Amino acid sequence: MKQKLTPLEYKWICYDIGNSAFILLVSTILPIYFNSLSSAAGLAENDYLSYWSYATSISTIIVALLGPILGTIADYKGKKKRIFATSAFLGALSLACFWIPSYWLSFLVLYIVAKICYSLSLVFYDSMLVDVTKEENMDAISTQGYAWGYIGSCIPFIISLVFVLMNEAIGISMHTAMMITFILNALWWVLFTLPLFRSYRQKHYIEPEKHVIHDTFARLKKTLTSIKKQKKIFLFLLSFFFYIDGVYTIIDLATAYGTSLGLDTTGLLLALLFTQIVAFPASLTFAKLSKQYDTAKLIRICIFAYFLITVFAVQLDALWEFWVLAGAVGCFQGGIQALSRSYFAKIIPENVSGEYFGLFDICGKGASFLGLLVVGIVTQFTGQQNLGVAALIFMFLIGYFLFSKASKIEE
C-alpha cells in the first residue's frame, strides 16, 4: 500500500498477528488433539464433532451476554485498555495450560474459558479502531490487520507442526510436543499484545453520570430499545448476524468437519495453512479495492462468494476438494471480516464504540452459536455431516438480502 501507517496503527495491527495464532490453532490442531482425548475415552466420531460444536456454542453464548455489558463499561474514560488487557492475557494463560487436562471434558472447560477471553478481547480491540485511525483509513487498516494476522500466525503454526508431526524424529512424546505448542502460541499472543497495551490511549469516551454499573445498564437499555429506529445500524447488525454466522462456523469446524469425514489429518493441517497464506495477499487486495470501490459492494461480493463456497462444501468427500475449499475461503475470509468491522465503525457514534461493538460481537462471534448448534444437532441425529453444513447456505442468502437493504439506507 502507498499509505504510510502511523506507529499506533502498526501496534493495533500487531494484536491481530498475536490473537490469530490462537484462532488458527483452534481451527487446526486443537480439534485433532481433542479427537485424540475423546477417542481415548471411547466417544464416537459423530459425538466428538457434536461436543466440540457444543463447547464452542457455550463460549459464544457467554460472550453474547458479557460482550455488550463489558463493551459499554469500556466506553468510560480509562476502562477500555484495562479490560482489554485482562481478557487478552487471561486468554493466553488459559492457552498455555491446555496441555494439563488429560480428560476430554476438563479440556473442553479450559477451551471454553480461553475462547471466551479471546472473543471478549476482540470486542475492545475492534472498538479501538476509532481511536487509532481516521474514518477514511478504517477499511485499509482493518483489512491490513487481518492480512498480517493471517501470515503472521503461520510462524508459530509451522513451528508447532514441526513438533507435532515430527515428535518421534525429534525424540519427544506427543504430550511434550503439544505442551510446547500451547506454550509457544500463548507466548506469541502475549508478545504481540504488549505494543498496543503500552501505547494505546482512549481518545473517545464518556463520563459516568451517576455510577458506572448503573449507567452501563441504563445505556444498554436505552440503546436496545431505540436501535430499531436506527434503521441502517439495525439492518446491518441483523444481516451481519446471518452471514458472519456462516463464516465463523466454517472457521470453527473446518478441521473437525474434515476429520469426521475421515480425511488425512496432515493434509487437512497443510490445507488450512494454505488458507492463511492465500488470505494474506487476498486481504491486502481488499484493502486496495476499498480505496477504489464502495465498501458495501465489496461486502456483497464476499457474501455471495461464501454462498458458493458452502454449496461446494456440502458435497465434499475428498482431500483435494478440501484444498480447493481452503483456497476459496482464503480469498474472501479476511475481506468479509475486515470490511464488516470497518463498515460498522463508520456508521456508529465514536464515543460509545465499545457499547456498539459489544452488540456487533453478539451478532458476530457471539451469534455463531446458531450455526454451530445446527451443524452439531443435525450431524448427531442424522449421522450426516453434509446435511448440517447445508443449513449454512440459508444463512448467507438471508444475510445478503438484509445487507442489500441496509446499504441503501442513508446514514
C-alpha positions as a Markdown table, in Angstrom:
| # | Residue | x | y | z |
|---|---|---|---|---|
| 1 | Met | 0.0 | 0.0 | 0.0 |
| 2 | Lys | 1.1 | 3.6 | -0.7 |
| 3 | Gln | -0.4 | 4.8 | 2.5 |
| 4 | Lys | 2.2 | 5.0 | 5.3 |
| 5 | Leu | 1.0 | 3.7 | 8.6 |
| 6 | Thr | 1.4 | 5.5 | 11.9 |
| 7 | Pro | 3.2 | 3.8 | 14.8 |
| 8 | Leu | -0.1 | 3.3 | 16.6 |
| 9 | Glu | -1.8 | 1.8 | 13.5 |
| 10 | Tyr | 1.2 | -0.7 | 13.3 |
| 11 | Lys | 0.7 | -1.6 | 17.0 |
| 12 | Trp | -3.0 | -2.1 | 16.6 |
| 13 | Ile | -2.3 | -4.4 | 13.7 |
| 14 | Cys | 0.1 | -6.3 | 15.9 |
| 15 | Tyr | -2.7 | -7.6 | 18.1 |
| 16 | Asp | -4.3 | -9.3 | 15.0 |
| 17 | Ile | -1.0 | -11.1 | 14.5 |
| 18 | Gly | -0.9 | -12.2 | 18.1 |
| 19 | Asn | -4.5 | -13.4 | 18.6 |
| 20 | Ser | -4.7 | -15.0 | 15.1 |
| 21 | Ala | -2.2 | -17.6 | 16.3 |
| 22 | Phe | -4.8 | -18.8 | 18.8 |
| 23 | Ile | -7.7 | -18.9 | 16.3 |
| 24 | Leu | -5.5 | -20.8 | 13.8 |
| 25 | Leu | -4.7 | -23.3 | 16.5 |
| 26 | Val | -8.4 | -23.6 | 17.3 |
| 27 | Ser | -9.3 | -24.3 | 13.7 |
| 28 | Thr | -6.5 | -26.8 | 13.0 |
| 29 | Ile | -4.5 | -28.7 | 15.7 |
| 30 | Leu | -6.9 | -28.3 | 18.6 |
| 31 | Pro | -9.8 | -30.3 | 17.2 |
| 32 | Ile | -7.4 | -33.1 | 16.3 |
| 33 | Tyr | -6.0 | -33.0 | 19.8 |
| 34 | Phe | -9.5 | -33.1 | 21.3 |
| 35 | Asn | -10.3 | -36.0 | 19.0 |
| 36 | Ser | -7.4 | -38.0 | 20.5 |
| 37 | Leu | -8.6 | -37.3 | 24.0 |
| 38 | Ser | -12.3 | -38.2 | 23.2 |
| 39 | Ser | -11.2 | -41.3 | 21.3 |
| 40 | Ala | -9.2 | -42.5 | 24.3 |
| 41 | Ala | -12.5 | -42.1 | 26.3 |
| 42 | Gly | -14.5 | -44.1 | 23.8 |
| 43 | Leu | -16.5 | -41.3 | 22.2 |
| 44 | Ala | -17.9 | -42.0 | 18.7 |
| 45 | Glu | -16.8 | -39.7 | 15.8 |
| 46 | Asn | -20.2 | -38.1 | 15.5 |
| 47 | Asp | -20.3 | -37.4 | 19.2 |
| 48 | Tyr | -16.8 | -35.9 | 19.0 |
| 49 | Leu | -17.9 | -33.3 | 16.4 |
| 50 | Ser | -21.1 | -32.6 | 18.3 |
| 51 | Tyr | -19.4 | -32.0 | 21.7 |
| 52 | Trp | -16.8 | -29.8 | 20.0 |
| 53 | Ser | -19.6 | -27.8 | 18.5 |
| 54 | Tyr | -21.5 | -27.5 | 21.8 |
| 55 | Ala | -18.4 | -26.3 | 23.6 |
| 56 | Thr | -17.8 | -23.6 | 21.1 |
| 57 | Ser | -21.5 | -22.7 | 21.2 |
| 58 | Ile | -21.4 | -22.3 | 25.0 |
| 59 | Ser | -18.4 | -19.9 | 24.8 |
| 60 | Thr | -20.2 | -17.8 | 22.2 |
| 61 | Ile | -23.4 | -17.6 | 24.2 |
| 62 | Ile | -21.5 | -16.4 | 27.3 |
| 63 | Val | -19.7 | -13.8 | 25.1 |
| 64 | Ala | -23.0 | -12.7 | 23.7 |
| 65 | Leu | -24.2 | -12.0 | 27.3 |
| 66 | Leu | -20.9 | -10.4 | 28.6 |
| 67 | Gly | -19.8 | -8.6 | 25.5 |
| 68 | Pro | -22.4 | -5.7 | 25.5 |
| 69 | Ile | -22.0 | -5.2 | 29.2 |
| 70 | Leu | -18.2 | -5.1 | 29.3 |
| 71 | Gly | -18.1 | -3.2 | 26.0 |
| 72 | Thr | -20.4 | -0.5 | 27.4 |
| 73 | Ile | -18.2 | -0.2 | 30.6 |
| 74 | Ala | -15.2 | 0.1 | 28.3 |
| 75 | Asp | -16.5 | 3.4 | 26.9 |
| 76 | Tyr | -15.9 | 5.1 | 30.2 |
| 77 | Lys | -12.6 | 7.0 | 30.5 |
| 78 | Gly | -9.6 | 4.8 | 31.2 |
| 79 | Lys | -11.5 | 1.5 | 31.2 |
| 80 | Lys | -11.0 | 0.1 | 27.7 |
| 81 | Lys | -7.3 | -0.7 | 27.9 |
| 82 | Arg | -7.6 | -2.4 | 31.3 |
| 83 | Ile | -10.4 | -4.6 | 30.3 |
| 84 | Phe | -8.8 | -5.4 | 27.0 |
| 85 | Ala | -5.5 | -6.4 | 28.7 |
| 86 | Thr | -7.3 | -8.6 | 31.3 |
| 87 | Ser | -9.1 | -10.6 | 28.7 |
| 88 | Ala | -6.1 | -11.0 | 26.3 |
| 89 | Phe | -3.6 | -12.0 | 29.0 |
| 90 | Leu | -6.1 | -14.4 | 30.7 |
| 91 | Gly | -6.8 | -16.0 | 27.4 |
| 92 | Ala | -3.1 | -16.5 | 26.7 |
| 93 | Leu | -2.7 | -18.0 | 30.2 |
| 94 | Ser | -5.5 | -20.5 | 29.6 |
| 95 | Leu | -4.0 | -21.4 | 26.2 |
| 96 | Ala | -0.6 | -22.1 | 27.9 |
| 97 | Cys | -2.4 | -24.6 | 30.2 |
| 98 | Phe | -4.1 | -26.6 | 27.5 |
| 99 | Trp | -1.6 | -29.5 | 27.9 |
| 100 | Ile | -2.5 | -30.1 | 31.5 |
| 101 | Pro | -6.0 | -31.8 | 31.3 |
| 102 | Ser | -5.9 | -35.4 | 30.3 |
| 103 | Tyr | -9.7 | -36.0 | 30.2 |
| 104 | Trp | -11.8 | -34.6 | 27.3 |
| 105 | Leu | -14.4 | -32.9 | 29.5 |
| 106 | Ser | -11.9 | -30.9 | 31.6 |
| 107 | Phe | -10.1 | -29.9 | 28.4 |
| 108 | Leu | -13.3 | -28.6 | 26.9 |
| 109 | Val | -13.9 | -26.5 | 30.1 |
| 110 | Leu | -10.5 | -24.9 | 29.7 |
| 111 | Tyr | -11.1 | -24.4 | 26.0 |
| 112 | Ile | -14.3 | -22.6 | 26.7 |
| 113 | Val | -12.5 | -20.2 | 29.1 |
| 114 | Ala | -9.8 | -19.4 | 26.6 |
| 115 | Lys | -12.4 | -18.9 | 23.8 |
| 116 | Ile | -14.4 | -16.5 | 25.9 |
| 117 | Cys | -11.4 | -14.4 | 26.8 |
| 118 | Tyr | -10.2 | -14.4 | 23.1 |
| 119 | Ser | -13.7 | -13.2 | 21.9 |
| 120 | Leu | -14.1 | -10.6 | 24.6 |
| 121 | Ser | -10.7 | -9.1 | 23.8 |
| 122 | Leu | -11.8 | -8.6 | 20.3 |
| 123 | Val | -14.8 | -6.5 | 21.4 |
| 124 | Phe | -12.5 | -4.0 | 22.9 |
| 125 | Tyr | -9.8 | -4.4 | 20.2 |
| 126 | Asp | -12.3 | -3.7 | 17.4 |
| 127 | Ser | -13.8 | -0.7 | 19.2 |
| 128 | Met | -10.2 | 0.8 | 19.4 |
| 129 | Leu | -10.3 | 1.3 | 15.7 |
| 130 | Val | -12.0 | 4.7 | 16.1 |
| 131 | Asp | -9.1 | 5.8 | 18.3 |
| 132 | Val | -6.2 | 4.6 | 16.3 |
| 133 | Thr | -7.0 | 5.8 | 12.8 |
| 134 | Lys | -9.2 | 8.2 | 10.7 |
| 135 | Glu | -12.5 | 7.3 | 9.2 |
| 136 | Glu | -11.2 | 7.4 | 5.7 |
| 137 | Asn | -8.4 | 4.9 | 6.6 |
| 138 | Met | -10.6 | 2.4 | 8.5 |
| 139 | Asp | -11.2 | 0.0 | 5.6 |
| 140 | Ala | -7.5 | -0.2 | 4.8 |
| 141 | Ile | -6.3 | -0.5 | 8.4 |
| 142 | Ser | -8.9 | -3.1 | 9.3 |
| 143 | Thr | -8.0 | -5.3 | 6.2 |
| 144 | Gln | -4.3 | -4.9 | 6.9 |
| 145 | Gly | -4.9 | -6.2 | 10.4 |
| 146 | Tyr | -6.5 | -9.4 | 9.1 |
| 147 | Ala | -3.9 | -9.7 | 6.4 |
| 148 | Trp | -0.9 | -9.6 | 8.7 |
| 149 | Gly | -2.7 | -11.7 | 11.2 |
| 150 | Tyr | -3.1 | -14.5 | 8.7 |
| 151 | Ile | 0.5 | -14.5 | 7.5 |
| 152 | Gly | 2.0 | -13.8 | 11.0 |
| 153 | Ser | 0.1 | -16.6 | 12.7 |
| 154 | Cys | 1.7 | -19.0 | 10.2 |
| 155 | Ile | 5.1 | -18.6 | 12.0 |
| 156 | Pro | 4.1 | -20.3 | 15.4 |
| 157 | Phe | 1.8 | -22.7 | 13.5 |
| 158 | Ile | 4.6 | -24.0 | 11.3 |
| 159 | Ile | 6.9 | -24.4 | 14.3 |
| 160 | Ser | 4.1 | -26.2 | 16.1 |
| 161 | Leu | 3.6 | -28.5 | 13.1 |
| 162 | Val | 7.3 | -29.5 | 13.2 |
| 163 | Phe | 6.9 | -30.6 | 16.9 |
| 164 | Val | 3.5 | -32.3 | 16.4 |
| 165 | Leu | 4.2 | -34.1 | 13.1 |
| 166 | Met | 7.9 | -34.9 | 13.8 |
| 167 | Asn | 7.8 | -35.6 | 17.5 |
| 168 | Glu | 9.2 | -39.1 | 17.2 |
| 169 | Ala | 12.1 | -38.0 | 14.9 |
| 170 | Ile | 12.9 | -35.2 | 17.4 |
| 171 | Gly | 12.8 | -37.7 | 20.3 |
| 172 | Ile | 9.9 | -36.3 | 22.3 |
| 173 | Ser | 6.5 | -37.7 | 23.2 |
| 174 | Met | 3.3 | -36.3 | 21.6 |
| 175 | His | 2.3 | -34.9 | 25.0 |
| 176 | Thr | 5.5 | -32.9 | 25.2 |
| 177 | Ala | 5.0 | -31.7 | 21.7 |
| 178 | Met | 1.5 | -30.5 | 22.5 |
| 179 | Met | 2.8 | -28.8 | 25.7 |
| 180 | Ile | 5.5 | -26.9 | 23.6 |
| 181 | Thr | 2.8 | -26.0 | 21.0 |
| 182 | Phe | 0.4 | -24.5 | 23.5 |
| 183 | Ile | 3.0 | -22.5 | 25.4 |
| 184 | Leu | 4.6 | -21.3 | 22.2 |
| 185 | Asn | 1.4 | -19.9 | 20.9 |
| 186 | Ala | 0.4 | -18.4 | 24.2 |
| 187 | Leu | 3.8 | -16.5 | 24.3 |
| 188 | Trp | 3.2 | -15.3 | 20.7 |
| 189 | Trp | -0.2 | -14.0 | 21.7 |
| 190 | Val | 1.3 | -12.1 | 24.7 |
| 191 | Leu | 4.3 | -10.8 | 22.7 |
| 192 | Phe | 2.1 | -9.1 | 20.1 |
| 193 | Thr | -0.3 | -7.8 | 22.6 |
| 194 | Leu | 2.3 | -5.7 | 24.5 |
| 195 | Pro | 2.9 | -3.0 | 21.8 |
| 196 | Leu | -0.8 | -2.0 | 21.8 |
| 197 | Phe | -1.1 | -2.3 | 25.5 |
| 198 | Arg | 1.8 | 0.1 | 26.1 |
| 199 | Ser | 0.8 | 2.7 | 23.5 |
| 200 | Tyr | -3.0 | 2.8 | 23.3 |
| 201 | Arg | -4.8 | 5.9 | 24.7 |
| 202 | Gln | -8.5 | 6.1 | 24.7 |
| 203 | Lys | -9.5 | 9.3 | 22.8 |
| 204 | His | -13.2 | 8.8 | 22.5 |
| 205 | Tyr | -15.0 | 8.1 | 25.8 |
| 206 | Ile | -17.9 | 9.3 | 28.0 |
| 207 | Glu | -18.0 | 10.2 | 31.7 |
| 208 | Pro | -20.4 | 8.4 | 34.0 |
| 209 | Glu | -23.4 | 10.5 | 35.3 |
| 210 | Lys | -24.1 | 8.5 | 38.5 |
| 211 | His | -22.3 | 5.2 | 38.9 |
| 212 | Val | -20.5 | 3.1 | 36.2 |
| 213 | Ile | -22.6 | 0.0 | 36.7 |
| 214 | His | -25.9 | 1.9 | 37.0 |
| 215 | Asp | -25.1 | 4.0 | 33.9 |
| 216 | Thr | -23.9 | 0.9 | 32.0 |
| 217 | Phe | -27.3 | -0.9 | 32.2 |
| 218 | Ala | -29.2 | 2.3 | 31.7 |
| 219 | Arg | -27.3 | 3.0 | 28.5 |
| 220 | Leu | -27.7 | -0.6 | 27.3 |
| 221 | Lys | -31.4 | -0.5 | 27.9 |
| 222 | Lys | -31.7 | 2.8 | 26.0 |
| 223 | Thr | -29.7 | 1.5 | 23.1 |
| 224 | Leu | -31.5 | -1.8 | 22.8 |
| 225 | Thr | -34.9 | -0.2 | 22.9 |
| 226 | Ser | -34.1 | 2.5 | 20.4 |
| 227 | Ile | -31.8 | 0.6 | 18.0 |
| 228 | Lys | -34.7 | -0.4 | 15.7 |
| 229 | Lys | -35.1 | 3.4 | 15.0 |
| 230 | Gln | -31.5 | 3.5 | 13.8 |
| 231 | Lys | -32.5 | 1.5 | 10.7 |
| 232 | Lys | -29.1 | 1.4 | 9.0 |
| 233 | Ile | -27.3 | 0.1 | 12.1 |
| 234 | Phe | -30.2 | -2.3 | 13.0 |
| 235 | Leu | -30.4 | -3.9 | 9.5 |
| 236 | Phe | -26.7 | -4.1 | 9.2 |
| 237 | Leu | -26.4 | -6.0 | 12.5 |
| 238 | Leu | -29.3 | -8.3 | 11.5 |
| 239 | Ser | -27.6 | -9.1 | 8.2 |
| 240 | Phe | -24.2 | -9.5 | 9.9 |
| 241 | Phe | -25.8 | -11.9 | 12.3 |
| 242 | Phe | -26.7 | -14.3 | 9.5 |
| 243 | Tyr | -23.8 | -14.0 | 7.1 |
| 244 | Ile | -20.9 | -13.9 | 9.6 |
| 245 | Asp | -22.5 | -16.7 | 11.5 |
| 246 | Gly | -21.8 | -18.9 | 8.5 |
| 247 | Val | -18.3 | -17.6 | 8.2 |
| 248 | Tyr | -17.3 | -18.3 | 11.8 |
| 249 | Thr | -19.0 | -21.7 | 11.7 |
| 250 | Ile | -16.8 | -22.7 | 8.8 |
| 251 | Ile | -13.7 | -21.4 | 10.6 |
| 252 | Asp | -14.5 | -23.2 | 13.8 |
| 253 | Leu | -15.5 | -26.5 | 12.3 |
| 254 | Ala | -13.2 | -26.8 | 9.2 |
| 255 | Thr | -10.7 | -29.3 | 10.7 |
| 256 | Ala | -13.4 | -31.1 | 12.8 |
| 257 | Tyr | -15.6 | -31.5 | 9.7 |
| 258 | Gly | -12.7 | -32.9 | 7.6 |
| 259 | Thr | -11.6 | -35.2 | 10.4 |
| 260 | Ser | -15.1 | -36.6 | 10.8 |
| 261 | Leu | -15.2 | -37.3 | 7.1 |
| 262 | Gly | -12.1 | -39.4 | 7.6 |
| 263 | Leu | -9.7 | -37.2 | 5.6 |
| 264 | Asp | -6.0 | -37.3 | 6.2 |
| 265 | Thr | -5.0 | -35.2 | 9.2 |
| 266 | Thr | -1.7 | -34.0 | 7.8 |
| 267 | Gly | -3.4 | -33.0 | 4.6 |
| 268 | Leu | -6.1 | -31.1 | 6.5 |
| 269 | Leu | -3.5 | -29.1 | 8.5 |
| 270 | Leu | -1.5 | -28.2 | 5.4 |
| 271 | Ala | -4.6 | -27.2 | 3.6 |
| 272 | Leu | -5.6 | -24.8 | 6.4 |
| 273 | Leu | -2.0 | -23.4 | 6.4 |
| 274 | Phe | -2.6 | -22.8 | 2.7 |
| 275 | Thr | -5.8 | -20.8 | 3.6 |
| 276 | Gln | -3.7 | -18.5 | 5.8 |
| 277 | Ile | -1.1 | -18.0 | 3.0 |
| 278 | Val | -3.8 | -17.2 | 0.4 |
| 279 | Ala | -5.6 | -14.9 | 2.8 |
| 280 | Phe | -2.6 | -12.6 | 3.2 |
| 281 | Pro | -2.4 | -11.2 | -0.4 |
| 282 | Ala | -6.2 | -11.5 | -0.7 |
| 283 | Ser | -6.8 | -9.3 | 2.3 |
| 284 | Leu | -4.3 | -6.7 | 1.1 |
| 285 | Thr | -6.1 | -6.7 | -2.3 |
| 286 | Phe | -9.4 | -5.9 | -0.5 |
| 287 | Ala | -7.5 | -3.1 | 1.3 |
| 288 | Lys | -6.6 | -1.6 | -2.0 |
| 289 | Leu | -10.0 | -2.2 | -3.5 |
| 290 | Ser | -11.7 | -0.4 | -0.6 |
| 291 | Lys | -10.0 | 2.8 | -1.8 |
| 292 | Gln | -11.5 | 2.4 | -5.3 |
| 293 | Tyr | -14.9 | 0.8 | -4.7 |
| 294 | Asp | -17.8 | 1.2 | -2.3 |
| 295 | Thr | -17.3 | -0.9 | 0.8 |
| 296 | Ala | -20.9 | -2.2 | 0.7 |
| 297 | Lys | -20.4 | -3.6 | -2.8 |
| 298 | Leu | -17.3 | -5.5 | -1.7 |
| 299 | Ile | -19.1 | -7.0 | 1.2 |
| 300 | Arg | -21.9 | -8.2 | -1.0 |
| 301 | Ile | -19.4 | -9.9 | -3.3 |
| 302 | Cys | -17.8 | -11.6 | -0.3 |
| 303 | Ile | -21.2 | -12.9 | 1.0 |
| 304 | Phe | -22.1 | -14.3 | -2.4 |
| 305 | Ala | -18.7 | -16.0 | -2.7 |
| 306 | Tyr | -19.3 | -17.7 | 0.7 |
| 307 | Phe | -22.7 | -18.9 | -0.5 |
| 308 | Leu | -20.9 | -20.7 | -3.4 |
| 309 | Ile | -18.2 | -22.0 | -1.1 |
| 310 | Thr | -20.9 | -23.6 | 1.2 |
| 311 | Val | -22.7 | -25.2 | -1.7 |
| 312 | Phe | -19.4 | -26.7 | -2.7 |
| 313 | Ala | -18.7 | -27.9 | 0.9 |
| 314 | Val | -21.9 | -29.9 | 1.0 |
| 315 | Gln | -20.7 | -32.5 | -1.5 |
| 316 | Leu | -17.1 | -32.5 | -0.2 |
| 317 | Asp | -15.7 | -36.1 | 0.3 |
| 318 | Ala | -12.1 | -35.9 | -0.9 |
| 319 | Leu | -8.9 | -34.2 | 0.3 |
| 320 | Trp | -8.3 | -32.4 | -3.0 |
| 321 | Glu | -11.8 | -30.8 | -2.6 |
| 322 | Phe | -10.9 | -29.7 | 0.9 |
| 323 | Trp | -7.8 | -28.0 | -0.6 |
| 324 | Val | -10.0 | -26.2 | -3.2 |
| 325 | Leu | -12.3 | -25.2 | -0.4 |
| 326 | Ala | -9.4 | -23.9 | 1.7 |
| 327 | Gly | -8.1 | -21.8 | -1.1 |
| 328 | Ala | -11.5 | -20.3 | -1.8 |
| 329 | Val | -12.1 | -19.4 | 1.8 |
| 330 | Gly | -8.6 | -17.8 | 2.0 |
| 331 | Cys | -9.6 | -15.5 | -0.9 |
| 332 | Phe | -12.6 | -14.0 | 1.0 |
| 333 | Gln | -12.2 | -14.7 | 4.7 |
| 334 | Gly | -10.2 | -11.6 | 5.5 |
| 335 | Gly | -12.2 | -9.3 | 3.3 |
| 336 | Ile | -15.6 | -10.1 | 4.7 |
| 337 | Gln | -14.5 | -9.8 | 8.3 |
| 338 | Ala | -12.3 | -6.7 | 8.0 |
| 339 | Leu | -14.7 | -4.7 | 5.8 |
| 340 | Ser | -17.6 | -5.6 | 8.0 |
| 341 | Arg | -15.6 | -4.3 | 11.0 |
| 342 | Ser | -14.7 | -1.0 | 9.4 |
| 343 | Tyr | -18.1 | -0.5 | 7.8 |
| 344 | Phe | -19.7 | -0.8 | 11.2 |
| 345 | Ala | -17.1 | 1.5 | 12.8 |
| 346 | Lys | -18.0 | 4.2 | 10.3 |
| 347 | Ile | -21.8 | 4.2 | 11.0 |
| 348 | Ile | -21.7 | 4.2 | 14.8 |
| 349 | Pro | -21.1 | 7.1 | 17.3 |
| 350 | Glu | -17.3 | 7.2 | 18.1 |
| 351 | Asn | -17.6 | 7.9 | 21.8 |
| 352 | Val | -19.7 | 4.8 | 22.5 |
| 353 | Ser | -17.8 | 2.4 | 20.2 |
| 354 | Gly | -17.4 | -0.2 | 23.0 |
| 355 | Glu | -21.1 | -0.4 | 23.6 |
| 356 | Tyr | -21.9 | -0.8 | 19.9 |
| 357 | Phe | -19.1 | -3.3 | 19.2 |
| 358 | Gly | -20.5 | -5.3 | 22.1 |
| 359 | Leu | -23.7 | -5.6 | 20.1 |
| 360 | Phe | -21.6 | -6.2 | 17.0 |
| 361 | Asp | -20.0 | -9.1 | 18.8 |
| 362 | Ile | -23.4 | -10.6 | 19.7 |
| 363 | Cys | -24.3 | -10.6 | 16.0 |
| 364 | Gly | -20.8 | -11.8 | 15.1 |
| 365 | Lys | -18.8 | -14.3 | 17.1 |
| 366 | Gly | -21.5 | -14.4 | 19.8 |
| 367 | Ala | -24.2 | -15.3 | 17.3 |
| 368 | Ser | -22.2 | -18.1 | 15.7 |
| 369 | Phe | -23.7 | -20.5 | 18.3 |
| 370 | Leu | -26.7 | -20.8 | 15.9 |
| 371 | Gly | -24.7 | -22.3 | 13.1 |
| 372 | Leu | -22.6 | -24.4 | 15.4 |
| 373 | Leu | -25.7 | -25.8 | 17.1 |
| 374 | Val | -27.4 | -26.5 | 13.8 |
| 375 | Val | -24.4 | -28.4 | 12.5 |
| 376 | Gly | -24.0 | -30.3 | 15.8 |
| 377 | Ile | -27.6 | -31.3 | 16.2 |
| 378 | Val | -28.2 | -32.2 | 12.6 |
| 379 | Thr | -25.0 | -34.2 | 12.4 |
| 380 | Gln | -25.7 | -36.1 | 15.7 |
| 381 | Phe | -29.3 | -37.0 | 14.8 |
| 382 | Thr | -28.8 | -37.8 | 11.1 |
| 383 | Gly | -25.2 | -39.1 | 11.1 |
| 384 | Gln | -24.7 | -37.0 | 8.0 |
| 385 | Gln | -22.2 | -34.1 | 8.5 |
| 386 | Asn | -23.0 | -32.7 | 5.0 |
| 387 | Leu | -26.7 | -32.1 | 5.9 |
| 388 | Gly | -25.5 | -29.9 | 8.9 |
| 389 | Val | -23.3 | -27.9 | 6.6 |
| 390 | Ala | -26.1 | -27.4 | 4.1 |
| 391 | Ala | -28.1 | -25.3 | 6.6 |
| 392 | Leu | -25.4 | -22.6 | 6.4 |
| 393 | Ile | -26.4 | -21.9 | 2.8 |
| 394 | Phe | -29.6 | -20.2 | 4.0 |
| 395 | Met | -27.6 | -18.1 | 6.5 |
| 396 | Phe | -25.7 | -16.5 | 3.6 |
| 397 | Leu | -28.9 | -15.9 | 1.5 |
| 398 | Ile | -30.7 | -14.2 | 4.3 |
| 399 | Gly | -27.6 | -12.1 | 5.2 |
| 400 | Tyr | -27.1 | -11.0 | 1.6 |
| 401 | Phe | -30.7 | -9.8 | 1.3 |
| 402 | Leu | -30.7 | -7.9 | 4.6 |
| 403 | Phe | -27.3 | -6.3 | 3.9 |
| 404 | Ser | -28.5 | -5.1 | 0.5 |
| 405 | Lys | -31.4 | -3.3 | 2.2 |
| 406 | Ala | -29.1 | -1.8 | 4.9 |
| 407 | Ser | -26.6 | -0.5 | 2.5 |
| 408 | Lys | -29.3 | 1.5 | 0.6 |
| 409 | Ile | -30.3 | 3.5 | 3.7 |
| 410 | Glu | -28.6 | 6.9 | 4.1 |
| 411 | Glu | -26.6 | 7.4 | 7.3 |
